[in-house]
Each structure stands twice: as C-alpha cells, then as structure tokens.
Amino acid sequence: MSQGIRLKGGIDDKSFNNRLDYDPEIVELYLTEQDMANTELIRQRVRELRRRGIGAYMHHPSKYRGAYLDISSEEPGMYRFYRESTAELLEICRQEGSKCVIHAHYVGMGGAPADRASSIRLREAIGAIPGYDSGLLLWEDSTEGLFCYSNPHLIDEVIVPLKLPLNVDVSHTFIGFRGDNDKLCEVLERTAPYARYYHLVDSMGERHDSLPLGSGRIDWKRVKPFVEGKDYIFEINLSGDHTDCSPMVESGVFFAEIGS
C-alpha cells in the first residue's frame, strides 16, 4: 500500500481500476444520480476496496436531474431523491463498512440570508435526516451559502448543537473567506472536535478552481497539523475523462514532504 496516496474516482471500470493501480490507502467513490440505480455495483466496489485493505468512502450525488442538490429544496422530486439516496447510502455504510460525504447544499440555498434564523432552519433540516449524527454521514461545507464557514452562525447554531460529524474541504473554506489563511486556520481549529475527514485541495481563493497542492495560495504548512492523524483525500480537478489521477498522486507527494 502506497503511504499518503488517497484518491477520488468513479465506480466505472476504467476509473476504479486506475485508482487501484496506485495501491492507495483511501479511495472516495464519487457517485451520480445514475449510480443510485445500481447500488449493488456500489456495494461491490466498497467490498473490493475493503478486501484490499483500502479505506472506503463514498460521496453522495451532487445533482438531481442536472440541478445541484439542496436539503431544503421544495421541489418534490429533489426533496425525495435527497432523502431516499441518503438512506440507501447510509445502509451501505452500515452493512459494508464505509462512510459517506454529504452536502446540505452546494451553491447557496435559494438566496437564504446567512442569518441566525436561516441557520436554525438548516439545523432542523439536517437534524431530521435519519443517521445524520451516526458518524457514517460526514457533512461537507460549500463555498457559499448557509453551510459555508463564512456564515458566522454555522458552527455555533448548526454544527455544535448537532455534534455534527464533518468533512472539511480546505479549499471550500479558503474560498469562502476569499483567500484568508488566518480565517481558514481559525475554522480548522474550531471544527477539529467534529472533523472526521478532509478534502485537501489548493485554490487561489477566488473561485472553485480545485488546484493541485502547491499551485495555489493555501498555506499547507499551517494546515497540515490539523489534518495529521485523520483521514483525507486529495480532491484535485482532473482533465479529460477524469481517469488519470496523477495530479492527486503528485499532491500526495507534495503533502508528505511538508515539514520533512
């Protein structure tokens, strides 16, 4: 097993086999709406990872019929899909020994202001999801909106009361604060009791650019102490058909060399 190699990929043969070629420590399976029609294949992939001693994570689908998911959507189809797919993946987690990253939303929540009342409504929506606090669902931040750390009420009104298990995306947090490393580290410190998992990605801090580590403005020397000893992957934007994951592997080498 290659130490420090932690990758993301799909469940299709080409992507999955490419990730296995690197003998990684962790693989996160990025799932789509279409994948949810074949949960048996998802189970097979998780079982194969665990058979090889690889940590198995899944990522809840990001879209429903082309639109980004929102836990508070009033559209009946999206509302139902969000909850049914979450329940299905939670069951796979319980039966197959995996965990699942999930977003409350992606690019805002219908223009809801980042105020205390809206944050409390978000807390109620998350708290109504069966298994939300099981430790098998890991809640990831967005680059804007209510579940972004630039919302000053997110930690105190949502995360702390729910004791919410988190996946902290370092680049999302950095972008949410428009490239402020001090604020990023403040969030990493405050969320440390709840963070179970991390997405490590670089960024210039202006948009969702998903850069390899070392090519953006994140101060990884300051970040690394918060991450060491916990699970993480390198979630770098890939070109073409997303099969070639060498930018993730190279980011793993960069991260390993910090402080050495």
C-alpha positions in Angstrom: 0.0 0.0 0.0 1.4 3.4 -1.0 1.5 5.7 2.0 -0.1 9.1 1.6 -1.9 8.1 -1.7 -5.5 9.0 -1.2 -7.7 9.3 -4.2 -11.2 10.0 -5.6 -12.8 8.3 -8.5 -15.9 6.8 -10.0 -17.4 3.4 -9.9 -17.0 2.7 -13.6 -14.4 0.1 -14.5 -11.8 2.5 -16.1 -11.7 4.9 -13.2 -11.9 2.3 -10.5 -9.2 0.1 -11.9 -6.9 3.2 -12.4 -7.2 4.1 -8.7 -6.4 0.5 -7.7 -3.2 0.6 -9.8 -1.8 3.2 -7.3 -2.4 0.9 -4.4 -3.9 3.7 -2.4 -4.6 4.0 1.3 -8.1 5.5 0.8 -10.5 5.8 -2.2 -13.6 8.0 -2.2 -16.2 6.9 -4.7 -17.9 9.9 -6.3 -21.5 8.9 -7.1 -24.0 10.2 -9.5 -27.8 10.1 -9.7 -27.4 7.4 -12.3 -25.2 5.3 -10.0 -28.0 5.2 -7.5 -29.9 2.9 -9.9 -27.2 0.3 -9.4 -26.5 0.2 -5.7 -25.3 -3.4 -6.0 -22.3 -2.2 -8.0 -21.6 0.4 -5.4 -21.6 -2.3 -2.7 -19.2 -4.4 -4.9 -16.8 -1.5 -5.2 -16.8 -0.9 -1.4 -16.3 -4.6 -0.7 -13.4 -4.7 -3.2 -11.7 -1.7 -1.6 -12.1 -3.2 1.9 -10.9 -6.6 0.7 -7.6 -4.9 -0.4 -7.3 -3.1 3.0 -8.2 0.3 1.4 -10.3 2.8 3.3 -13.7 3.2 1.5 -15.6 6.4 1.4 -18.5 7.4 -0.8 -19.6 10.9 -2.0 -23.4 11.4 -2.1 -24.6 12.5 -5.6 -24.2 16.2 -6.2 -27.1 16.6 -8.7 -30.6 15.6 -9.4 -31.8 16.0 -13.0 -29.0 18.4 -13.7 -29.6 20.7 -10.7 -27.4 20.8 -7.6 -29.0 19.2 -4.5 -30.3 21.3 -1.7 -31.6 19.7 1.5 -34.2 22.5 1.8 -35.5 22.2 -1.8 -39.2 22.4 -2.1 -39.2 20.6 -5.4 -40.8 17.3 -4.6 -38.5 15.2 -6.8 -35.3 16.6 -5.4 -36.7 16.5 -1.9 -37.4 12.8 -2.2 -34.2 11.9 -4.0 -32.0 13.7 -1.4 -33.6 11.7 1.4 -34.0 8.3 -0.3 -30.5 8.3 -1.7 -29.1 9.3 1.7 -31.0 6.4 3.3 -29.7 4.0 0.7 -26.1 5.1 1.1 -26.3 5.1 4.9 -27.5 1.4 4.8 -24.5 0.6 2.6 -22.2 2.3 5.1 -23.6 0.3 7.9 -23.5 -3.1 6.1 -20.2 -2.7 4.1 -18.1 -0.6 6.5 -17.9 2.6 4.6 -18.7 6.3 5.2 -20.4 8.9 3.0 -19.7 12.5 2.4 -22.8 14.6 2.0 -23.6 18.3 1.3 -26.5 20.2 2.8 -26.3 22.3 -0.4 -23.7 23.3 -3.0 -24.1 26.9 -4.3 -26.4 28.6 -1.7 -29.9 27.8 -0.6 -32.3 29.7 -2.8 -30.9 33.0 -1.7 -31.5 32.4 2.0 -29.6 35.0 4.0 -26.8 33.8 6.3 -28.6 34.9 9.4 -29.3 33.1 12.7 -32.9 32.2 11.8 -32.0 30.7 8.5 -29.2 28.8 10.1 -31.5 27.3 12.7 -33.9 26.2 9.9 -30.9 24.5 8.3 -30.1 22.8 11.6 -33.7 21.5 11.8 -33.5 20.1 8.2 -30.2 18.3 8.9 -31.5 17.0 12.3 -34.5 15.5 10.6 -32.2 13.2 8.4 -32.1 9.7 10.0 -28.5 8.9 10.9 -27.3 12.5 10.4 -25.1 12.1 13.6 -24.2 8.4 13.2 -20.6 9.3 12.1 -21.3 7.5 8.9 -22.5 10.6 7.2 -19.9 13.4 7.0 -21.2 16.8 6.3 -19.2 18.9 3.9 -19.0 22.7 3.6 -19.8 24.7 0.4 -18.0 27.8 -1.0 -21.0 30.0 -0.2 -24.4 29.9 1.4 -25.6 28.7 4.8 -23.3 25.7 5.0 -20.2 27.8 4.3 -17.9 28.8 7.1 -18.2 32.4 6.1 -21.7 32.1 7.6 -20.9 33.3 11.2 -23.7 31.1 12.6 -22.8 27.8 11.0 -20.6 26.5 13.8 -22.5 27.7 16.8 -26.0 27.2 15.6 -25.7 24.1 13.4 -22.5 22.1 14.0 -22.1 22.4 17.8 -25.8 21.7 18.8 -26.0 18.7 16.4 -22.5 17.5 17.3 -22.3 17.1 13.5 -19.6 14.8 12.1 -17.8 16.8 9.4 -15.8 16.5 6.2 -13.9 19.8 6.0 -13.0 20.8 2.4 -9.9 23.1 2.9 -10.3 24.8 -0.4 -14.0 25.5 0.1 -13.3 27.1 3.4 -10.5 29.1 1.9 -12.7 30.3 -1.0 -15.5 31.2 1.4 -13.1 33.6 3.1 -11.8 34.9 -0.2 -8.3 33.5 0.3 -7.7 34.3 4.0 -5.3 31.7 5.5 -5.8 33.1 9.0 -9.6 32.6 8.9 -9.1 29.1 7.3 -6.9 28.1 10.3 -9.4 29.5 12.7 -12.1 27.3 11.2 -9.8 24.2 11.2 -9.2 24.8 14.9 -12.8 25.3 15.8 -14.0 22.3 13.8 -11.3 20.0 14.9 -13.5 18.3 17.5 -16.1 17.4 14.8 -13.9 16.8 11.7 -13.6 13.2 10.8 -12.3 13.6 7.3 -10.8 16.3 5.0 -10.7 17.1 1.3 -7.2 18.6 0.6 -7.3 20.9 -2.5 -5.4 24.1 -3.3 -7.0 27.2 -4.5 -6.3 30.9 -5.4 -9.2 31.7 -3.1 -11.4 33.4 -5.7 -13.5 30.6 -7.2 -13.9 26.8 -7.2 -10.6 26.0 -9.0 -9.6 22.7 -7.4 -5.8 23.0 -7.9 -3.0 20.6 -7.1 -1.4 21.2 -3.7 1.4 23.8 -4.0 -0.1 25.6 -7.0 -2.5 27.9 -5.1 -2.3 30.2 -2.1 -3.2 27.9 0.8 -0.5 27.7 3.5 -0.2 24.0 3.8 2.4 24.2 6.5 -0.2 25.7 8.7 -2.9 23.3 7.6 -1.0 20.0 8.0 -1.0 19.8 11.8 -4.8 19.9 11.8 -5.1 17.1 9.3 -2.4 14.7 10.5 -3.8 11.5 12.1 -7.2 11.8 10.3 -8.5 10.5 7.0 -8.3 12.7 3.9 -8.1 12.6 0.2 -6.7 14.9 -2.5 -9.7 16.1 -4.4 -8.0 17.7 -7.4 -9.8 18.7 -10.6 -8.9 16.3 -13.4 -8.9 16.8 -17.1 -10.4 14.7 -19.9 -12.5 11.7 -18.8 -11.1 12.1 -15.2 -9.4 8.7 -15.4 -5.8 9.9 -15.0 -5.4 10.8 -11.3 -1.7 11.7 -11.3 -2.4 15.3 -10.1 -3.8 13.7 -6.9 -0.8 11.4 -6.6 1.6 14.3 -7.0 -0.3 16.3 -4.4 0.2 13.4 -2.0 3.9 13.6 -2.6 3.9 17.4 -2.0 1.9 17.0 1.2 4.2 14.2 2.5 7.3 16.4 2.0 5.9 19.3 4.1 8.0 19.7 7.2 10.3 16.9 6.2 
